[in-house]
Amino acid sequence: MVQIPHPVESGDFTREVVWAAAAPPLAEPVTVAEGILWLRLALPFKLDHINLWLLDDGDGWTLVDTGYGDARTSAIWDGLLAAGKFAGKPLARILVTHFHPDHLGQAGRLCRRFDLPLFMTRTEWLTGRMLQLDVSEEFIAAGIAQDRRAGLSPELLERRRDRGNAYRPGVTPVPASIEILEAGDAFVAGGTRWEVMVGRGHSPEMVTLFSRERNILIGGDQLLPRITPVVGLWPTSPERDPLGVFVASIDQYDALPEDVLVLPSHERPYRGLKVRLAQLRAHHRARLDETEALCRVPTTAAQVMAGLFPKDLDLHQLGFALAETLAHLVALERAGRVVRHRRADGVEIWQSTGRAG
Ligand SMILES: [Zn+2]
């Protein structure tokens, strides 16, 4: 455990997002605020790291998020714990913000090994546990059906089918029992009281934690400083309009202090939440306009995706790009800005109505 020598805080956070700390090396816990450790772990993706937080409960730690569920990350955890990297104190409980593999991946393994309670919202737990257990043909079929409607090429359909359930390898078996968190709950950890604020759209019921006393927000993936969280329509998702839900869900953070320290799940801690909220809203407005412009002529979701995203996407990125494209199309449809019809071959065709946004 090392102290960050020089917090980086320059510039005006009322005009731009300002970094509040320098990034420590991977797998090297550092103190980011009194009683809060910041642990960066590697991810096997283009987004190459995740931030975990450890809240000091005196005789143990509350761990917030856990890292990807692969063997490499398991080995890193084993090494950290064997070396007593957390001031020699054990993990006491785990809170997972949402079901995505980089957050939930190691939770089951750590909970079983140390007999720890796991705190999650009901929907995140149900979704993670369901997807981790799902080896059904129907699961694959639901994805293929969505891909077909979107007009993906036969070659891509084939490759996506072969991939199977891509969620399972990234998540160790999810515990069969948890402690439920709900919006508005008080969660006491790290010597302070955190208000549970539930973010939606990126995942169904993500926990974010706000301490008024400490003026700190643990923001999960909801309020990333520079990249925007994927907001996608997934074949197994219960959300009809994820983008509308996401945009509505971030309004709750307007009420927080302007100088709140945000601890996001990726990149670095920052100040400038209000600026970031404005940027997120502007980004999605512009993205909706772009999507609509691509529908001036009748088009498939696959063609819209090609216009919105660079062409050289790997299979992992393609899944996100397609889900995000569909979320934007569905949001435009609800606003009356595009309509869709199904071609005889089952592929959906989207077209702008010319109605302004
Ligand atoms: Zn996520």
Boltz pocket constraint, residues with backbone or C-beta under 6 A from the ligand:
constraints:
  - pocket:
      binder: B
      contacts: [[A, 98], [A, 100], [A, 202], [A, 203], [A, 221]]
      max_distance: 6.0
